[in-house]
Amino acid sequence: MNILFLGAQGSGKGTQADILATKVGVPHVASGDLLRAAIAQNTSVGKQAKPYYDRGDLVPDSIMVEMFLERLDEVDAKKGALLDGFPRTLAQAEALDQALGRVGKAVDQVIYLKADPNVLVQRLANRYICQAHQHPYNIITNPPKKPGVCDLDGSTLYQRSDDTEEAVRRRLEIFFSETIKLLEYYREKGKVQEIDAEQPIAEVTAAIMRALSL
């Protein structure tokens, strides 16, 4: 089963996808990680994406879709995957659905992590990421065991420059005006499960597991 995690920045998509991936034994496929890996490994799609990435431009949808198809065809994703960060727009969702359909696959379920924008601003303003693998922490709701150090790989934690309140509100505005359109697209297909993302992490995980009957 291919499950798409949808939610605004700070809703906990990456955290929950990591937890669920461990519980159900399927990979967490995040668009940014996938893109960087393809470029680092110099794959065919990575070569196509690199010029856009190096310029700081958006990688064309056709390349991103091809990259996801390649990843979902790998052995560890045969049982499914948890998609995070793509699709972001209605056009991307339609392109991905068409491409998956050609190989007998689909986005089977969509988990929408819903939270109030003011809660998300507070979360992001307290968010720290590890240097090595981008593991997320929140110094209020999900702090590391040792201040400033990642529990999982021991690397230093840092705060992203775009996690200022002004920048966060701008990013959330884009999500709620654009990416939110994906909700209606998938709702029409009967695939959306809405989860209250303002709960503690463990309770959100439990709610997702119940929603997916896992």
Backbone as JSON Lines, residues from 0, in Angstrom:
{"i":0,"aa":"M","n":[0.84,-1.19,0.0],"ca":[0.0,0.0,0.0],"c":[0.88,1.25,0.0]}
{"i":1,"aa":"N","n":[0.6,2.17,-0.91],"ca":[1.31,3.44,-0.96],"c":[0.47,4.49,-0.24]}
{"i":2,"aa":"I","n":[1.05,5.07,0.8],"ca":[0.33,6.02,1.63],"c":[0.98,7.39,1.53]}
{"i":3,"aa":"L","n":[0.18,8.4,1.22],"ca":[0.68,9.77,1.12],"c":[0.4,10.52,2.41]}
{"i":4,"aa":"F","n":[1.44,11.13,2.97],"ca":[1.27,11.99,4.13],"c":[1.13,13.42,3.64]}
{"i":5,"aa":"L","n":[0.03,14.04,4.01],"ca":[-0.26,15.4,3.58],"c":[-0.51,16.27,4.81]}
{"i":6,"aa":"G","n":[0.1,17.43,4.84],"ca":[-0.08,18.33,5.97],"c":[0.85,19.51,5.82]}
{"i":7,"aa":"A","n":[0.51,20.58,6.5],"ca":[1.35,21.78,6.44],"c":[2.67,21.54,7.15]}
{"i":8,"aa":"Q","n":[3.64,22.42,6.9],"ca":[4.91,22.34,7.59],"c":[4.67,22.4,9.1]}
{"i":9,"aa":"G","n":[5.32,21.5,9.83],"ca":[5.15,21.47,11.27],"c":[4.07,20.54,11.75]}
{"i":10,"aa":"S","n":[3.36,19.91,10.82],"ca":[2.26,19.01,11.22],"c":[2.77,17.64,11.68]}
{"i":11,"aa":"G","n":[4.04,17.36,11.41],"ca":[4.62,16.09,11.88],"c":[4.69,15.01,10.83]}
{"i":12,"aa":"K","n":[4.62,15.37,9.55],"ca":[4.65,14.37,8.48],"c":[5.9,13.5,8.55]}
{"i":13,"aa":"G","n":[7.05,14.15,8.62],"ca":[8.3,13.38,8.63],"c":[8.43,12.5,9.85]}
{"i":14,"aa":"T","n":[8.08,13.04,11.01],"ca":[8.15,12.26,12.26],"c":[7.25,11.03,12.19]}
{"i":15,"aa":"Q","n":[5.99,11.24,11.77],"ca":[5.04,10.13,11.73],"c":[5.39,9.12,10.64]}
{"i":16,"aa":"A","n":[5.88,9.6,9.51],"ca":[6.26,8.68,8.43],"c":[7.44,7.81,8.87]}
{"i":17,"aa":"D","n":[8.4,8.4,9.61],"ca":[9.53,7.61,10.13],"c":[9.04,6.53,11.09]}
{"i":18,"aa":"I","n":[8.13,6.92,11.99],"ca":[7.61,5.95,12.97],"c":[6.85,4.83,12.28]}
{"i":19,"aa":"L","n":[5.97,5.2,11.35],"ca":[5.15,4.21,10.68],"c":[5.99,3.29,9.8]}
{"i":20,"aa":"A","n":[7.03,3.84,9.18],"ca":[7.91,3.03,8.33],"c":[8.53,1.9,9.15]}
{"i":21,"aa":"T","n":[8.94,2.21,10.37],"ca":[9.53,1.21,11.25],"c":[8.51,0.16,11.67]}
{"i":22,"aa":"K","n":[7.29,0.62,11.95],"ca":[6.25,-0.29,12.42],"c":[5.75,-1.25,11.35]}
{"i":23,"aa":"V","n":[5.63,-0.77,10.11],"ca":[5.01,-1.6,9.06],"c":[6.02,-2.15,8.05]}
{"i":24,"aa":"G","n":[7.28,-1.72,8.15],"ca":[8.32,-2.3,7.3],"c":[8.31,-1.87,5.85]}
{"i":25,"aa":"V","n":[7.88,-0.63,5.61],"ca":[7.98,-0.08,4.26],"c":[8.77,1.22,4.33]}
{"i":26,"aa":"P","n":[9.4,1.64,3.24],"ca":[10.27,2.82,3.31],"c":[9.5,4.14,3.37]}
{"i":27,"aa":"H","n":[10.1,5.09,4.05],"ca":[9.63,6.48,4.07],"c":[10.34,7.18,2.93]}
{"i":28,"aa":"V","n":[9.58,7.59,1.92],"ca":[10.17,8.21,0.73],"c":[9.86,9.7,0.74]}
{"i":29,"aa":"A","n":[10.83,10.49,1.16],"ca":[10.68,11.94,1.22],"c":[11.28,12.56,-0.03]}
{"i":30,"aa":"S","n":[10.57,13.49,-0.63],"ca":[10.99,14.04,-1.93],"c":[12.38,14.66,-1.88]}
{"i":31,"aa":"G","n":[12.68,15.43,-0.83],"ca":[13.99,16.07,-0.75],"c":[15.11,15.06,-0.63]}
{"i":32,"aa":"D","n":[14.93,14.06,0.24],"ca":[15.94,13.02,0.4],"c":[16.13,12.24,-0.88]}
{"i":33,"aa":"L","n":[15.01,11.95,-1.55],"ca":[15.06,11.18,-2.79],"c":[15.83,11.94,-3.86]}
{"i":34,"aa":"L","n":[15.57,13.22,-3.96],"ca":[16.24,14.05,-4.95],"c":[17.74,14.12,-4.69]}
{"i":35,"aa":"R","n":[18.11,14.37,-3.45],"ca":[19.54,14.46,-3.11],"c":[20.26,13.13,-3.34]}
{"i":36,"aa":"A","n":[19.58,12.02,-3.01],"ca":[20.19,10.7,-3.2],"c":[20.39,10.4,-4.68]}
{"i":37,"aa":"A","n":[19.4,10.73,-5.51],"ca":[19.51,10.46,-6.94],"c":[20.67,11.25,-7.56]}
{"i":38,"aa":"I","n":[20.83,12.48,-7.1],"ca":[21.93,13.31,-7.61],"c":[23.27,12.77,-7.12]}
{"i":39,"aa":"A","n":[23.35,12.41,-5.85],"ca":[24.6,11.9,-5.27],"c":[25.02,10.59,-5.93]}
{"i":40,"aa":"Q","n":[24.03,9.74,-6.26],"ca":[24.31,8.45,-6.87],"c":[24.46,8.54,-8.38]}
{"i":41,"aa":"N","n":[24.23,9.74,-8.91],"ca":[24.42,10.0,-10.34],"c":[23.55,9.09,-11.21]}
{"i":42,"aa":"T","n":[22.31,8.85,-10.76],"ca":[21.39,8.03,-11.55],"c":[20.95,8.82,-12.77]}
{"i":43,"aa":"S","n":[20.27,8.14,-13.68],"ca":[19.8,8.81,-14.89],"c":[18.88,9.98,-14.56]}
{"i":44,"aa":"V","n":[17.95,9.75,-13.65],"ca":[17.04,10.83,-13.25],"c":[17.78,11.9,-12.46]}
{"i":45,"aa":"G","n":[18.74,11.47,-11.66],"ca":[19.54,12.41,-10.89],"c":[20.3,13.37,-11.8]}
{"i":46,"aa":"K","n":[20.82,12.85,-12.91],"ca":[21.53,13.69,-13.88],"c":[20.59,14.72,-14.49]}
{"i":47,"aa":"Q","n":[19.35,14.31,-14.74],"ca":[18.38,15.25,-15.31],"c":[18.0,16.34,-14.3]}
{"i":48,"aa":"A","n":[17.92,15.94,-13.03],"ca":[17.47,16.87,-12.0],"c":[18.58,17.84,-11.55]}
{"i":49,"aa":"K","n":[19.83,17.42,-11.66],"ca":[20.95,18.17,-11.07],"c":[21.03,19.63,-11.55]}
{"i":50,"aa":"P","n":[20.91,19.92,-12.85],"ca":[21.02,21.32,-13.27],"c":[19.98,22.22,-12.6]}
{"i":51,"aa":"Y","n":[18.76,21.72,-12.45],"ca":[17.71,22.51,-11.79],"c":[18.04,22.7,-10.31]}
{"i":52,"aa":"Y","n":[18.46,21.61,-9.68],"ca":[18.78,21.63,-8.25],"c":[19.94,22.6,-7.98]}
{"i":53,"aa":"D","n":[20.97,22.53,-8.81],"ca":[22.14,23.39,-8.62],"c":[21.8,24.86,-8.79]}
{"i":54,"aa":"R","n":[20.83,25.16,-9.67],"ca":[20.41,26.55,-9.88],"c":[19.42,27.03,-8.83]}
{"i":55,"aa":"G","n":[18.91,26.08,-8.02],"ca":[17.9,26.44,-7.05],"c":[16.51,26.53,-7.65]}
{"i":56,"aa":"D","n":[16.34,25.99,-8.86],"ca":[15.03,26.0,-9.53],"c":[14.22,24.78,-9.12]}
{"i":57,"aa":"L","n":[12.91,24.86,-9.3],"ca":[12.07,23.7,-9.07],"c":[12.35,22.64,-10.12]}
{"i":58,"aa":"V","n":[12.5,21.4,-9.69],"ca":[12.71,20.29,-10.62],"c":[11.36,20.01,-11.31]}
{"i":59,"aa":"P","n":[11.34,19.9,-12.65],"ca":[10.08,19.66,-13.37],"c":[9.31,18.44,-12.86]}
{"i":60,"aa":"D","n":[7.99,18.54,-12.9],"ca":[7.14,17.46,-12.4],"c":[7.47,16.13,-13.06]}
{"i":61,"aa":"S","n":[7.75,16.14,-14.37],"ca":[8.0,14.89,-15.1],"c":[9.21,14.16,-14.53]}
{"i":62,"aa":"I","n":[10.24,14.91,-14.14],"ca":[11.44,14.31,-13.56],"c":[11.15,13.77,-12.17]}
{"i":63,"aa":"M","n":[10.4,14.55,-11.36],"ca":[10.06,14.1,-10.01],"c":[9.21,12.83,-10.05]}
{"i":64,"aa":"V","n":[8.25,12.79,-10.97],"ca":[7.4,11.59,-11.08],"c":[8.24,10.38,-11.46]}
{"i":65,"aa":"E","n":[9.14,10.56,-12.43],"ca":[10.0,9.45,-12.84],"c":[10.87,8.98,-11.68]}
{"i":66,"aa":"M","n":[11.34,9.92,-10.87],"ca":[12.18,9.59,-9.73],"c":[11.4,8.75,-8.71]}
{"i":67,"aa":"F","n":[10.16,9.14,-8.46],"ca":[9.33,8.38,-7.52],"c":[9.02,6.99,-8.08]}
{"i":68,"aa":"L","n":[8.76,6.89,-9.38],"ca":[8.47,5.58,-9.97],"c":[9.66,4.65,-9.82]}
{"i":69,"aa":"E","n":[10.86,5.18,-10.07],"ca":[12.07,4.38,-9.91],"c":[12.21,3.89,-8.47]}
{"i":70,"aa":"R","n":[11.96,4.81,-7.52],"ca":[12.11,4.44,-6.1],"c":[11.08,3.39,-5.69]}
{"i":71,"aa":"L","n":[9.85,3.53,-6.17],"ca":[8.79,2.6,-5.79],"c":[8.96,1.24,-6.46]}
{"i":72,"aa":"D","n":[9.87,1.16,-7.42],"ca":[10.13,-0.11,-8.09],"c":[11.27,-0.88,-7.43]}
{"i":73,"aa":"E","n":[11.9,-0.27,-6.42],"ca":[12.99,-0.94,-5.71],"c":[12.43,-2.02,-4.78]}
{"i":74,"aa":"V","n":[13.27,-2.98,-4.45],"ca":[12.84,-4.17,-3.71],"c":[12.14,-3.83,-2.4]}
{"i":75,"aa":"D","n":[12.69,-2.87,-1.63],"ca":[12.12,-2.59,-0.31],"c":[10.76,-1.9,-0.38]}
{"i":76,"aa":"A","n":[10.39,-1.42,-1.58],"ca":[9.11,-0.73,-1.74],"c":[8.06,-1.59,-2.44]}
{"i":77,"aa":"K","n":[8.37,-2.85,-2.63],"ca":[7.42,-3.73,-3.33],"c":[6.1,-3.84,-2.57]}
{"i":78,"aa":"K","n":[6.17,-3.78,-1.23],"ca":[4.94,-3.87,-0.43],"c":[4.27,-2.51,-0.25]}
{"i":79,"aa":"G","n":[4.95,-1.47,-0.7],"ca":[4.4,-0.13,-0.56],"c":[5.41,0.85,-0.02]}
{"i":80,"aa":"A","n":[4.99,2.1,0.14],"ca":[5.88,3.14,0.64],"c":[5.05,4.25,1.26]}
{"i":81,"aa":"L","n":[5.71,5.06,2.07],"ca":[5.1,6.23,2.69],"c":[5.64,7.46,1.98]}
{"i":82,"aa":"L","n":[4.78,8.15,1.25],"ca":[5.2,9.28,0.43],"c":[5.09,10.58,1.22]}
{"i":83,"aa":"D","n":[6.14,11.39,1.16],"ca":[6.22,12.62,1.97],"c":[6.84,13.72,1.12]}
{"i":84,"aa":"G","n":[6.07,14.8,0.87],"ca":[6.64,15.95,0.16],"c":[6.33,15.99,-1.33]}
{"i":85,"aa":"F","n":[5.71,14.98,-1.85],"ca":[5.32,14.94,-3.26],"c":[4.17,13.95,-3.4]}
{"i":86,"aa":"P","n":[3.11,14.31,-4.09],"ca":[2.88,15.57,-4.81],"c":[2.54,16.73,-3.88]}
{"i":87,"aa":"R","n":[2.81,17.94,-4.39],"ca":[2.5,19.17,-3.65],"c":[1.39,19.97,-4.33]}
{"i":88,"aa":"T","n":[1.16,19.71,-5.62],"ca":[0.15,20.45,-6.37],"c":[-0.81,19.48,-7.04]}
{"i":89,"aa":"L","n":[-1.93,20.01,-7.49],"ca":[-2.93,19.19,-8.17],"c":[-2.36,18.59,-9.44]}
{"i":90,"aa":"A","n":[-1.59,19.38,-10.18],"ca":[-0.99,18.88,-11.42],"c":[-0.03,17.72,-11.15]}
{"i":91,"aa":"Q","n":[0.74,17.83,-10.06],"ca":[1.66,16.76,-9.69],"c":[0.9,15.5,-9.29]}
{"i":92,"aa":"A","n":[-0.2,15.67,-8.56],"ca":[-1.01,14.52,-8.14],"c":[-1.58,13.79,-9.34]}
{"i":93,"aa":"E","n":[-2.09,14.54,-10.3],"ca":[-2.66,13.93,-11.5],"c":[-1.58,13.2,-12.3]}
{"i":94,"aa":"A","n":[-0.4,13.83,-12.42],"ca":[0.7,13.22,-13.17],"c":[1.18,11.95,-12.48]}
{"i":95,"aa":"L","n":[1.28,11.99,-11.16],"ca":[1.72,10.81,-10.42],"c":[0.71,9.68,-10.53]}
{"i":96,"aa":"D","n":[-0.57,10.0,-10.42],"ca":[-1.62,8.98,-10.53],"c":[-1.58,8.3,-11.91]}
{"i":97,"aa":"Q","n":[-1.41,9.11,-12.94],"ca":[-1.36,8.55,-14.3],"c":[-0.16,7.63,-14.46]}
{"i":98,"aa":"A","n":[0.99,8.07,-13.95],"ca":[2.21,7.27,-14.07],"c":[2.11,5.98,-13.26]}
{"i":99,"aa":"L","n":[1.6,6.07,-12.03],"ca":[1.44,4.88,-11.2],"c":[0.44,3.92,-11.83]}
{"i":100,"aa":"G","n":[-0.62,4.46,-12.4],"ca":[-1.63,3.63,-13.03],"c":[-1.07,2.79,-14.17]}
{"i":101,"aa":"R","n":[-0.11,3.34,-14.88],"ca":[0.49,2.61,-16.01],"c":[1.29,1.4,-15.56]}
{"i":102,"aa":"V","n":[1.71,1.4,-14.3],"ca":[2.47,0.25,-13.8],"c":[1.67,-0.52,-12.75]}
{"i":103,"aa":"G","n":[0.35,-0.3,-12.74],"ca":[-0.52,-1.06,-11.85],"c":[-0.44,-0.66,-10.39]}
{"i":104,"aa":"K","n":[-0.04,0.57,-10.11],"ca":[0.05,1.04,-8.73],"c":[-0.82,2.28,-8.55]}
{"i":105,"aa":"A","n":[-0.91,2.76,-7.3],"ca":[-1.7,3.95,-7.01],"c":[-1.33,4.51,-5.65]}
{"i":106,"aa":"V","n":[-1.73,5.74,-5.39],"ca":[-1.73,6.27,-4.03],"c":[-2.99,5.7,-3.39]}
{"i":107,"aa":"D","n":[-2.82,4.78,-2.45],"ca":[-3.97,4.05,-1.92],"c":[-4.7,4.78,-0.8]}
{"i":108,"aa":"Q","n":[-3.95,5.45,0.06],"ca":[-4.54,6.17,1.18],"c":[-3.79,7.49,1.37]}
{"i":109,"aa":"V","n":[-4.53,8.49,1.88],"ca":[-3.92,9.79,2.18],"c":[-4.19,10.1,3.65]}
{"i":110,"aa":"I","n":[-3.11,10.33,4.4],"ca":[-3.23,10.74,5.79],"c":[-3.04,12.25,5.85]}
{"i":111,"aa":"Y","n":[-4.09,12.97,6.22],"ca":[-3.99,14.43,6.35],"c":[-3.82,14.78,7.82]}
{"i":112,"aa":"L","n":[-2.67,15.32,8.16],"ca":[-2.38,15.73,9.53],"c":[-2.81,17.18,9.69]}
{"i":113,"aa":"K","n":[-3.94,17.36,10.37],"ca":[-4.56,18.68,10.48],"c":[-4.18,19.37,11.78]}
{"i":114,"aa":"A","n":[-3.8,20.65,11.67],"ca":[-3.46,21.42,12.87],"c":[-3.73,22.9,12.6]}
{"i":115,"aa":"D","n":[-4.03,23.63,13.66],"ca":[-4.27,25.06,13.56],"c":[-2.97,25.77,13.16]}
{"i":116,"aa":"P","n":[-3.04,26.74,12.23],"ca":[-1.83,27.45,11.79],"c":[-1.02,28.05,12.93]}
{"i":117,"aa":"N","n":[-1.69,28.57,13.97],"ca":[-0.95,29.17,15.09],"c":[-0.16,28.12,15.85]}
{"i":118,"aa":"V","n":[-0.71,26.91,15.95],"ca":[0.02,25.81,16.59],"c":[1.24,25.45,15.75]}
{"i":119,"aa":"L","n":[1.08,25.45,14.43],"ca":[2.18,25.11,13.54],"c":[3.3,26.14,13.62]}
{"i":120,"aa":"V","n":[2.93,27.41,13.73],"ca":[3.95,28.46,13.85],"c":[4.76,28.25,15.13]}
{"i":121,"aa":"Q","n":[4.08,27.95,16.23],"ca":[4.78,27.71,17.5],"c":[5.71,26.5,17.39]}
{"i":122,"aa":"R","n":[5.24,25.45,16.73],"ca":[6.07,24.25,16.58],"c":[7.32,24.55,15.76]}
{"i":123,"aa":"L","n":[7.13,25.22,14.63],"ca":[8.25,25.44,13.73],"c":[9.27,26.4,14.33]}
{"i":124,"aa":"A","n":[8.8,27.36,15.11],"ca":[9.72,28.3,15.74],"c":[10.6,27.62,16.77]}
{"i":125,"aa":"N","n":[10.18,26.42,17.21],"ca":[10.96,25.65,18.19],"c":[11.55,24.37,17.58]}
{"i":126,"aa":"R","n":[11.57,24.3,16.25],"ca":[12.04,23.09,15.57],"c":[13.54,23.15,15.32]}
{"i":127,"aa":"Y","n":[14.18,22.01,15.55],"ca":[15.61,21.86,15.25],"c":[15.8,20.58,14.44]}
{"i":128,"aa":"I","n":[16.78,20.61,13.56],"ca":[17.04,19.5,12.65],"c":[18.48,19.04,12.85]}
{"i":129,"aa":"C","n":[18.71,17.72,12.73],"ca":[20.1,17.26,12.88],"c":[20.88,17.43,11.58]}
{"i":130,"aa":"Q","n":[22.16,17.68,11.73],"ca":[23.03,17.96,10.58],"c":[23.16,16.77,9.64]}
{"i":131,"aa":"A","n":[23.22,15.56,10.21],"ca":[23.54,14.39,9.4],"c":[22.39,13.9,8.53]}
{"i":132,"aa":"H","n":[21.22,13.71,9.12],"ca":[20.12,13.08,8.38],"c":[18.79,13.82,8.49]}
{"i":133,"aa":"Q","n":[18.83,15.05,8.97],"ca":[17.62,15.89,9.03],"c":[16.53,15.34,9.95]}
{"i":134,"aa":"H","n":[16.92,14.58,10.97],"ca":[15.91,14.11,11.93],"c":[15.35,15.32,12.68]}
{"i":135,"aa":"P","n":[14.01,15.43,12.76],"ca":[13.41,16.62,13.37],"c":[13.19,16.5,14.88]}
{"i":136,"aa":"Y","n":[13.37,17.62,15.59],"ca":[13.09,17.69,17.01],"c":[12.34,18.99,17.28]}
{"i":137,"aa":"N","n":[11.64,19.03,18.4],"ca":[11.03,20.26,18.87],"c":[11.42,20.41,20.33]}
{"i":138,"aa":"I","n":[12.03,21.54,20.66],"ca":[12.58,21.68,22.01],"c":[11.5,21.73,23.09]}
{"i":139,"aa":"I","n":[10.23,21.87,22.68],"ca":[9.13,21.87,23.65],"c":[8.4,20.53,23.67]}
{"i":140,"aa":"T","n":[8.0,20.05,22.49],"ca":[7.16,18.85,22.43],"c":[7.92,17.55,22.19]}
{"i":141,"aa":"N","n":[9.12,17.64,21.59],"ca":[9.88,16.43,21.27],"c":[11.37,16.71,21.37]}
{"i":142,"aa":"P","n":[11.86,17.05,22.57],"ca":[13.26,17.44,22.71],"c":[14.2,16.24,22.64]}
{"i":143,"aa":"P","n":[15.46,16.48,22.24],"ca":[16.44,15.39,22.25],"c":[16.81,15.04,23.69]}
{"i":144,"aa":"K","n":[17.31,13.83,23.9],"ca":[17.7,13.42,25.25],"c":[18.85,14.28,25.77]}
{"i":145,"aa":"K","n":[19.77,14.62,24.87],"ca":[20.89,15.49,25.22],"c":[20.74,16.78,24.42]}
{"i":146,"aa":"P","n":[20.66,17.94,25.08],"ca":[20.45,19.19,24.36],"c":[21.45,19.41,23.22]}
{"i":147,"aa":"G","n":[20.9,19.73,22.05],"ca":[21.75,20.07,20.92],"c":[22.32,18.9,20.16]}
{"i":148,"aa":"V","n":[21.96,17.65,20.56],"ca":[22.54,16.46,19.93],"c":[21.43,15.5,19.5]}
{"i":149,"aa":"C","n":[21.52,14.98,18.29],"ca":[20.53,14.05,17.77],"c":[20.61,12.71,18.5]}
{"i":150,"aa":"D","n":[19.46,12.2,18.93],"ca":[19.4,10.9,19.62],"c":[19.83,9.76,18.71]}
{"i":151,"aa":"L","n":[19.56,9.9,17.41],"ca":[19.73,8.78,16.48],"c":[21.12,8.67,15.89]}
{"i":152,"aa":"D","n":[21.76,9.8,15.6],"ca":[23.08,9.7,14.95],"c":[24.17,10.54,15.63]}
{"i":153,"aa":"G","n":[23.8,11.25,16.69],"ca":[24.81,12.0,17.44],"c":[25.29,13.29,16.81]}
{"i":154,"aa":"S","n":[24.68,13.67,15.69],"ca":[25.12,14.9,15.03],"c":[24.5,16.12,15.71]}
{"i":155,"aa":"T","n":[25.05,17.29,15.4],"ca":[24.6,18.54,16.01],"c":[23.24,18.96,15.45]}
{"i":156,"aa":"L","n":[22.41,19.51,16.33],"ca":[21.12,20.04,15.89],"c":[21.26,21.51,15.54]}
{"i":157,"aa":"Y","n":[20.48,21.94,14.55],"ca":[20.49,23.35,14.17],"c":[19.09,23.79,13.79]}
{"i":158,"aa":"Q","n":[18.87,25.09,13.8],"ca":[17.57,25.62,13.4],"c":[17.68,26.21,12.0]}
{"i":159,"aa":"R","n":[16.73,25.84,11.13],"ca":[16.74,26.33,9.76],"c":[16.49,27.83,9.72]}
{"i":160,"aa":"S","n":[17.13,28.5,8.76],"ca":[16.99,29.95,8.64],"c":[15.57,30.35,8.24]}
{"i":161,"aa":"D","n":[14.83,29.43,7.62],"ca":[13.47,29.76,7.2],"c":[12.43,29.39,8.26]}
{"i":162,"aa":"D","n":[12.88,29.11,9.48],"ca":[11.95,28.8,10.56],"c":[11.68,30.0,11.47]}
{"i":163,"aa":"T","n":[11.91,31.21,10.93],"ca":[11.48,32.4,11.64],"c":[9.97,32.5,11.51]}
{"i":164,"aa":"E","n":[9.33,33.24,12.41],"ca":[7.86,33.32,12.37],"c":[7.36,33.89,11.05]}
{"i":165,"aa":"E","n":[8.01,34.93,10.55],"ca":[7.57,35.54,9.29],"c":[7.67,34.56,8.13]}
{"i":166,"aa":"A","n":[8.8,33.86,8.07],"ca":[9.0,32.9,6.99],"c":[8.02,31.73,7.1]}
{"i":167,"aa":"V","n":[7.79,31.28,8.33],"ca":[6.87,30.17,8.57],"c":[5.46,30.55,8.12]}
{"i":168,"aa":"R","n":[5.0,31.73,8.5],"ca":[3.65,32.15,8.12],"c":[3.51,32.25,6.61]}
{"i":169,"aa":"R","n":[4.56,32.66,5.92],"ca":[4.53,32.75,4.46],"c":[4.42,31.36,3.84]}
{"i":170,"aa":"R","n":[5.17,30.41,4.39],"ca":[5.11,29.03,3.88],"c":[3.75,28.4,4.14]}
{"i":171,"aa":"L","n":[3.18,28.68,5.32],"ca":[1.87,28.13,5.64],"c":[0.8,28.73,4.74]}
{"i":172,"aa":"E","n":[0.95,30.0,4.4],"ca":[-0.02,30.64,3.51],"c":[-0.03,29.94,2.15]}
{"i":173,"aa":"I","n":[1.15,29.58,1.67],"ca":[1.25,28.87,0.39],"c":[0.57,27.5,0.5]}
{"i":174,"aa":"F","n":[0.82,26.82,1.61],"ca":[0.21,25.5,1.77],"c":[-1.31,25.6,1.77]}
{"i":175,"aa":"F","n":[-1.85,26.48,2.6],"ca":[-3.31,26.54,2.75],"c":[-4.01,27.13,1.53]}
{"i":176,"aa":"S","n":[-3.25,27.76,0.63],"ca":[-3.88,28.29,-0.58],"c":[-3.68,27.37,-1.78]}
{"i":177,"aa":"E","n":[-2.61,26.58,-1.77],"ca":[-2.29,25.76,-2.94],"c":[-2.34,24.26,-2.66]}
{"i":178,"aa":"T","n":[-1.45,23.79,-1.77],"ca":[-1.34,22.35,-1.53],"c":[-2.63,21.77,-0.97]}
{"i":179,"aa":"I","n":[-3.39,22.59,-0.26],"ca":[-4.64,22.11,0.34],"c":[-5.62,21.62,-0.73]}
{"i":180,"aa":"K","n":[-5.45,22.09,-1.96],"ca":[-6.33,21.65,-3.05],"c":[-6.21,20.15,-3.29]}
{"i":181,"aa":"L","n":[-5.09,19.59,-2.89],"ca":[-4.92,18.14,-3.02],"c":[-5.94,17.38,-2.18]}
{"i":182,"aa":"L","n":[-6.33,17.99,-1.06],"ca":[-7.3,17.33,-0.2],"c":[-8.6,17.02,-0.94]}
{"i":183,"aa":"E","n":[-9.1,18.01,-1.68],"ca":[-10.35,17.81,-2.4],"c":[-10.18,16.76,-3.49]}
{"i":184,"aa":"Y","n":[-9.03,16.78,-4.14],"ca":[-8.73,15.81,-5.2],"c":[-8.81,14.39,-4.66]}
{"i":185,"aa":"Y","n":[-8.15,14.15,-3.52],"ca":[-8.14,12.81,-2.95],"c":[-9.42,12.48,-2.2]}
{"i":186,"aa":"R","n":[-10.09,13.5,-1.66],"ca":[-11.38,13.25,-1.0],"c":[-12.41,12.74,-2.01]}
{"i":187,"aa":"E","n":[-12.37,13.3,-3.21],"ca":[-13.3,12.85,-4.24],"c":[-13.07,11.38,-4.59]}
{"i":188,"aa":"K","n":[-11.88,10.9,-4.34],"ca":[-11.55,9.5,-4.6],"c":[-11.78,8.63,-3.37]}
{"i":189,"aa":"G","n":[-12.23,9.25,-2.27],"ca":[-12.5,8.51,-1.04],"c":[-11.27,7.98,-0.34]}
{"i":190,"aa":"K","n":[-10.14,8.7,-0.45],"ca":[-8.89,8.16,0.07],"c":[-8.35,8.89,1.31]}
{"i":191,"aa":"V","n":[-9.01,9.96,1.75],"ca":[-8.46,10.79,2.81],"c":[-8.9,10.34,4.2]}
{"i":192,"aa":"Q","n":[-7.91,10.2,5.09],"ca":[-8.14,9.96,6.51],"c":[-7.58,11.17,7.25]}
{"i":193,"aa":"E","n":[-8.44,11.91,7.95],"ca":[-8.01,13.12,8.64],"c":[-7.64,12.81,10.09]}
{"i":194,"aa":"I","n":[-6.47,13.28,10.49],"ca":[-5.95,13.01,11.84],"c":[-5.67,14.33,12.54]}
{"i":195,"aa":"D","n":[-6.05,14.41,13.82],"ca":[-5.75,15.59,14.62],"c":[-4.27,15.58,14.97]}
{"i":196,"aa":"A","n":[-3.5,16.47,14.32],"ca":[-2.05,16.49,14.51],"c":[-1.62,17.32,15.71]}
{"i":197,"aa":"E","n":[-2.58,17.86,16.47],"ca":[-2.23,18.64,17.65],"c":[-2.07,17.76,18.89]}
{"i":198,"aa":"Q","n":[-2.35,16.47,18.76],"ca":[-2.19,15.53,19.86],"c":[-0.69,15.23,20.08]}
{"i":199,"aa":"P","n":[-0.35,14.65,21.21],"ca":[1.03,14.18,21.41],"c":[1.42,13.18,20.32]}
{"i":200,"aa":"I","n":[2.7,13.07,20.05],"ca":[3.2,12.25,18.96],"c":[2.67,10.81,19.01]}
{"i":201,"aa":"A","n":[2.74,10.18,20.19],"ca":[2.3,8.79,20.31],"c":[0.82,8.63,20.0]}
{"i":202,"aa":"E","n":[0.03,9.63,20.39],"ca":[-1.41,9.55,20.14],"c":[-1.72,9.75,18.65]}
{"i":203,"aa":"V","n":[-0.95,10.59,17.99],"ca":[-1.11,10.77,16.54],"c":[-0.78,9.45,15.83]}
{"i":204,"aa":"T","n":[0.31,8.83,16.24],"ca":[0.7,7.54,15.65],"c":[-0.41,6.51,15.82]}
{"i":205,"aa":"A","n":[-0.96,6.42,17.02],"ca":[-2.02,5.45,17.3],"c":[-3.25,5.73,16.43]}
{"i":206,"aa":"A","n":[-3.57,7.01,16.25],"ca":[-4.72,7.37,15.43],"c":[-4.49,6.99,13.97]}
{"i":207,"aa":"I","n":[-3.27,7.18,13.49],"ca":[-2.94,6.8,12.11],"c":[-3.06,5.29,11.94]}
{"i":208,"aa":"M","n":[-2.53,4.55,12.89],"ca":[-2.61,3.09,12.81],"c":[-4.05,2.61,12.78]}
{"i":209,"aa":"R","n":[-4.9,3.23,13.6],"ca":[-6.32,2.86,13.6],"c":[-6.97,3.21,12.26]}
{"i":210,"aa":"A","n":[-6.65,4.38,11.74],"ca":[-7.24,4.84,10.48],"c":[-6.89,3.91,9.33]}
{"i":211,"aa":"L","n":[-5.68,3.35,9.38],"ca":[-5.21,2.46,8.32],"c":[-5.49,1.0,8.62]}
{"i":212,"aa":"S","n":[-6.13,0.74,9.79],"ca":[-6.43,-0.62,10.22],"c":[-5.17,-1.47,10.3]}
{"i":213,"aa":"L","n":[-4.12,-0.88,10.88],"ca":[-2.84,-1.6,11.01],"c":[-2.62,-2.04,12.45]}
